[in-house]
Each structure stands twice: as C-alpha cells, then as structure tokens.
Amino acid sequence: MGLRLFNTMGREMQDFVPITPGFVGFYGCGPTVYNYAHIGNLRAYVFLDTLDRALTWFGYTKKHVMNITDIGHLSGDSDAGEDKMLRTATEKHQSVMEVAQFYTDAFFNDIDRLNIKRPDVVCRATEHVPDMIELIKRIESNGHTYMAGGNLYYDVSTYPDYGKLANLNLDEQKAGARVDVDSNKRNPYDFVLWFTKSKFENQALTWDSPWGRGYPGWHIECSAMSMKYLGEHFDIHTGGIDHIPIHHTNEIAQSEGATGHKWVNYWLHNEFLVIAKDKQSADSGESSKMSKSAGNFLTLQSLIDKGYEALDYRFFLLGAQYRSQVFFSWDAIDGAKSARRALIKRIAQVIDAAKGKVADISALSSDANKYIETFKSSLENDLSTPQAMSQLQTAVKDDSLKPEEILALVHSMDSVLGLRLEDEAAALNDKRSAVVNVNSHEGDEEAPAIDALVEERASAKKAKDFKKADKIRNELAARGILITDTPQGSVWKRS
C-alpha cells in the first residue's frame, strides 16, 4: 500500500511522496519553556517520536527539527496578552534566560523518561533572531507588511490563500469575532512580525532591527528556523490541532509570502488529550481539555509520584490513533499500566524460552511474517498505533511461533513503539534470578518444609487471612527464620 498520511491541508488521506526520494525533512513545533510540560503537551512529542521512528523503520533517512520558544510567545496566540516567558520570570524573580534553561531541562528530562528520541536539530529562538530579521526583510520587500503603532505587521490581504489550512473564510468573519482586536491592525487577522517597545516598555530581551529595537513575533521563529535547517520547501510540519487556526496559518502566510512558492507538503496534527474522572465520564462527554490556564494539568512527574512509570503513559497514548481525542482517567492509566506489565512478563518468558537466540527478521516463517506485514499495514494507514500494538500483543502470545521468532518481532515492532520491552523483560528476568539466588538453600534439610510454610503464608495473605499469615511468620521467627517480602515474592533466611 505504501505510507499514507492525513494531510490537514485539504483534509484528506494522501500517499506520502517525499520531495527527495529516500529522505524526509520534517519540523515539529516545540515547547514554550515558561512552565512544565503537562501530559497533554507531551502527547504531541510521543506522536512526533512515533513519526520519526516509523520513517526510520520504513527505510527513510530523515532530518527532524524542533524549536525551543524562549522569546516572543504571548499568552494569546493572536498578539494579545503578556509575554509568557516574561510573566514567569517576574513571578520567580529570575531572568528570562534562567527560566528558559530550567524549563528546557525539565522538558528534556520528560522526553528522556518517555524514551522519545532527541530531534536531529534543536534550535532556540533566541539564537536565531538574525535569521528571523532576514526573513522579515524578504517578506517586507515582497509588499506584505506595514508599520503601525511602532510594530511591523503582516497584511493578510496581500496573501490570497490566507486561512487555507484552517478553512477560514475571511469575508464571512466579523472583525474581532474570533481574534482579539488590535487598533493598529488593518484586518483582525493581521499579525505582528516585529514588536518594538510600544508593546512592552520593559521587555527583557531586545535586538536592533530595521524597524527599531525590539523582538520578533512568535510565528516568525518557526518559519525562519525550519528554512535554515530544512530549506524553503520540505516534507512534513507537525503540531497540535490548536496550532491550525492561528500559528500554522500565519507560518504559511509569512513563509510563502517570503519565498513565493509552496513551503510544506504535509501538515500533520495530533488531537487533544482531555481529562475525565473515569471511563463512564469519558463516554458521556464529561471531560475538559487539559491546559495550564485552566489549572487542571498533570505533569509526567505527578504520574510517577502516584506509582506509575513514564512508559505506562507512553503505552496509554499509543493505544489511541494520534488524530483521535484521547480521554485520560485514572481507570484508563491503570489499565495501561496492567497491560504493559502483562506484556513485559510474557516477553520475559519468551526470552527464557529462546535461550539467547533471536531469529533473522528477513527469514521468518510465513506465520510470523504475517504479523510483520499487518504491523506494516497499520503504520502505513496514517500511523495507526492501536492496530500496530494489537499485532505485537497477539504475536507474543502465539504459541505456534518459535520463541526466537517472537523476539525478532518484538525487536522490530518496538523500534517503532519505543516501549523498551526487551530491556524491561530482561530486567524482570534478572530480578527473578536474584530472588532465586537469594532464596537458594541447598543442603538445608528443612528447606522444603520451610518453603511450604512460606508459600502457605503467601496464600493466606492473598486471601486476606492476615491472622494466619502473621501466625506462620511468628512461628518461623521463633525458629530463627526471617521472611522478607519482595515484589517478586517472599524470601527467607536463617538469622
């Protein structure tokens, strides 16, 4: 079938055909580093990582570029509100760059814990202001700008295709109905390319420019940095669906206004993660979008503090297709946690049975190869991770396959899913071996009888007969035998 992707530009599934055969250049909107990323934000980066890994699995070489926004992003996407970075710096009594570095480090800590591959290029806005100025000059020379109130604006009336990504019909929009009104704007959809001190008199970071000392608008950074590292025409641009109506729409206008030709071929957008108390609430629509402004956001660390692992959350996200709204509830994350552990335990058993052998992925039996082919078809269908996950989970339980074939399937499939399944399963086996070694009582004639009592105590605990369990522990303690409960079972030793 070949890889097919849903292109937001045109709202249709399309065959993926890279500009350069065998190579993919793609850009993903990165974080604005003024606060911790919440788990809804992180969904975008798990999706980006899945795309990155899938392209590699399909045999493409690629260049993945992501920005770090450390200037210019206002609390309202349409040039309204205050600077997010400056606001946090003021609250924390720190410099803007101290805030940016702290939250950048926190973001990449989350990325690493989720086993997300680092992009090939990570570019900070503050380090690319000269590139933005040069791009704005090109936009200006092509007649797309005007000065008003000390700021340089992009005039959307000069770009006939403005709004094509979001299906906006400007003639049908009333001024200010969907965007904030700025009295300097000729059209409510016009946007700022360069701010001067007229916007924020005490802006922390400013640069000299042909339009006065100031700083760039948010949208220009993505255009300038993507072009610097990927060229003026590249394959894929990604982001959350909230970027479609303003940020990505403005990126297209300014980029194509500068170059005079098509900028990006495929636009991919992930849906929101929303909060629900439980499955019933999710099914009934009792949920809300997770956001920092609403104060209802959860960080990855908050999940870890509740006893989940970062990869439980990755597993949870992969259970939904990236274009589907996903409902987060504690019931749902519990289900993902249990399913991931069950999968790891099964793979651990397969590793034992394979006795160190792994089959050649190119020489599988016809039955094993069917799993790879269906997995491939799932990815080709707009990166359908739920279907891909299903193939993996079914394959590891297929007793008709040789253990070494199952391991080959796990290795190949998990190179896309990124769940570290082999490492986790091997670690589980190591823990089990350690328990066996600790609990080895070779030569102790009483060991079988003690083992039986320890097992009887474990059964009593499982049945919640704690009185009986405590009685057995006390009896063994009186004989100088100490019991230690571990995640892998109970072990005993003589005192």
C-alpha positions, 0 to 999 in steps of 0.5 A: 500500500505504501505510507499514507498520511492525513494531510490537514491541508485539504483534509484528506488521506494522501500517499506520502511522496517525499520531495527527495526520494529516500529522505524526509525533512520534517519540523515539529513545533516545540515547547514554550519553556515558561512552565512544565510540560503537562501530559497533554503537551507531551502527547504531541512529542510521543506522536512526533517520536512515533513519526520519526521512528516509523520513517526510520523503520520504513527505510527513510533517512530523515532530518527532524527539527524542533524549536525551543520558544524562549522569546516572543510567545504571548499568552494569546496566540493572536498578539494579545496578552503578556509575554509568557516567558516574561510573566514567569520570570517576574513571578520567580524573580529570575531572568528570562534566560534562567527560566528558559534553561530550567524549563528546557531541562525539565522538558528534556528530562520528560522526553528522556523518561518517555524514551522519545528520541532527541530531534536531529536539530534543536534550535532556540529562538533566541539564537536565531533572531538574525535569521528571523530579521532576514526573513522579515526583510524578504517578506517586507520587500515582497509588499506584505507588511506595514508599520503601525503603532511602532510594530511591523505587521503582516497584511493578510490581504496581500496573501490570497490563500490566507486561512487555507489550512484552517478553512477560514473564510475571511469575508464571512468573519466579523472583525474581532469575532474570533481574534482579539482586536488590535487598533493598529491592525488593518484586518483582525487577522493581521499579525505582528512580525516585529514588536518594538517597545510600544508593546512592552516598555520593559521587555527583557530581551531586545535586538536592533532591527530595521524597524527599531529595537525590539523582538520578533513575533512568535510565528516568525521563529518557526518559519525562519528556523525550519528554512535554515535547517530544512530549506524553503520547501520540505516534507512534513510540519507537525503540531497540535490541532490548536496550532491550525487556526492561528500559528500554522496559518500565519507560518504559511502566510509569512513563509510563502509570502517570503519565498513565493512558492509552496513551503510544506507538503504535509501538515500533520496534527495530533488531537487533544488529550482531555481529562475525565474522572473515569471511563463512564465520564469519558463516554458521556462527554464529561471531560475538559481539555487539559491546559495550564490556564485552566489549572487542571494539568498533570505533569509526567512527574505527578504520574510517577509520584502516584506509582506509575512509570513514564512508559505506562503513559507512553503505552496509554497514548499509543493505544489511541490513533494520534488524530483521535481525542484521547480521554485520560482517567485514572481507570484508563492509566491503570489499565495501561499500566496492567497491560504493559506489565502483562506484556513485559512478563510474557516477553520475559518468558519468551526470552527464557524460552529462546535461550539467547537466540533471536531469529533473522527478521528477513527469514521468518516463517510465513506465520510470523511474517504475517504479523510483520506485514499487518504491523506494516499495514497499520503504520502505513494507514496514517500511523495507526498505533492501536492496530500496530500494538494489537499485532505485537500483543497477539504475536507474543502470545502465539504459541505456534511461533518459535520463541526466537521468532517472537523476539525478532518481532518484538525487536522490530515492532518496538523500534517503532513503539519505543516501549523498551520491552526487551530491556524491561523483560530482561530486567524482570528476568534478572530480578527473578534470578536474584530472588532465586539466588537469594532464596537458594538453600541447598543442603538445608534439610528443612528447606522444603518444609520451610518453603511450604510454610512460606508459600502457605503464608503467601496464600493466606495473605492473598486471601486476606487471612492476615491472622494466619499469615502473621501466625506462620511468620511468628512461628518461623521467627521463633525458629530463627527464620526471617521472611522478607517480602519482595515484589517478586515474592517472599524470601527467607533466611536463617538469622 
